[in-house]
Amino acid sequence: MKYTYQYRLLPTTIQKLELNYWLRVCRYWYNLQLGERFNWWEENRTYTDRCPLICHLPELKNRPNYYNQKKQLPVLKQDFVTVGWSYEQVDFTRIPSQTLQEVSKRVDKAMNRFITGDKNGNRSGKPRFKNTARFRSLVIEGQGINLHSCSVAGKYLYLCLPKIGLMKVRTHRHLPNGAILKQVQIIKKADGWYVNLRLLDETVPSFKPEIVLTWSNSLGMDAVLHENDYLATSVGFKLPALKSSRNSQQKLTKISQRKNSKKRGSKARKKLAKRESRLHQKIARARRDHAYNTAGKLLKTGVKVFFIELLNLKGLSKRNKPLQDDNGNYIPNGQSAKSGLNKSWSDAAFGQFFSILKYKAEKAGAQVLEVNPAYSSQLLSYKDEFVFTNTNIREYWDEELNLSIDRDINAGINIKRVGLGLFPTIKRRKGNPVVIKSTTNSTSKEVLLVHKLWATEKPASVPSGQRR
């Protein structure tokens, strides 16, 4: 099994200067290769929708790729290379060859994602030239990297890198026995240097356990963006939200406004920019820590199968299309209210949480399955009736059963039913959803038990037989 451990790197002053020089040269090498590809693209294409007065086809040149660009490295190492815009002379021989080749691989992947796309045909945006803020990592692999034993109370390791020597690493947890170091990634963050140790542990097999899906060993989860709730589960409990970005918004705005008022390039602006980056880093770390803690709480329940919603997170946080009247004037399109919802989706970071949950579940021998959440928030989980037709309806009082139904808990149960294949078949008839086939009776007892555990008292603000 392959996994990555991240530790704090404690380089000396000389080593920091050398690492900064490596980043500067690798960034120049990245931009140089990307510029060659863009130039070839502009010089060797012919437009299909236009034709010059005298038709002329340009002489085709060899298309830059990973291999012919990598072959330039021996030539560049023969002498100093002068950077065009700064006239700085850089020395490629001070950097390991595997690191420079990995930069070429980055360029090749970025261009392939832009031109060809992934296996589903989804293309990414045009690659951009990297500045100091966008190029912050180096990859070192192959021979020459070694880990030496700890020296002071088991708190430190010494990492030996080619052309730089021993570097001190602060270890907050011990490396597993038998793990083989395959690759090292050095990252420069707002608060210092970090190192990712990519390990191969052959003692941990990579396999997918065959689990029989039952009602007792599975859990359904509904993503909630209401007040302080984060997740609603099918067993009747909710997990709280963190809202790290919302809670730090006022402080972040204050620092950003002060930074923007300073002169560009001044020492005061750089100082405030560093404070701003540290605050962004604190928000991101708090969000990631919350995701790990939430995943840990779910795994401690002993459940073997987790059903999550298959959400189009990119579409949910997309801006509304502009609207125009008959005269061509723009009219309100609801984007003002949608902006707050987009910020809430970004702050919740469900995509990051689901990926962390899958990773931790795989290590614990559990599974995470994605299901289609269509109509799961509208239909009552113990009888075929559409009740929660409006997002403002948060609770429903069932006068017949003398029971209060929570919207989010009900949605979590329905997601579990979808995963187990017990959700009714629904089709639209004249714009309204209609239940065609149902197996609700087989799970009504279990569902009602969950609802009774969640709430048994009638809300004072809801009259008999009504919803809220």
Helices and strands as residue ranges (DSSP letters): E 2-10, H 13-43, H 66-70, H 73-76, E 81-82, E 89-90, G 92-94, H 97-115, E 137-141, E 146-148, E 156-161, E 165-170, E 180-189, E 192-200, E 218-226, E 229-233, E 238-240, H 244-247, H 249-261, H 267-299, E 305-309, H 313-316, E 323-324, E 330-331, H 335-348, H 350-363, E 367-371, E 395-398, E 403-406, H 407-420, E 425-429, E 432-437, G 440-442, H 444-454
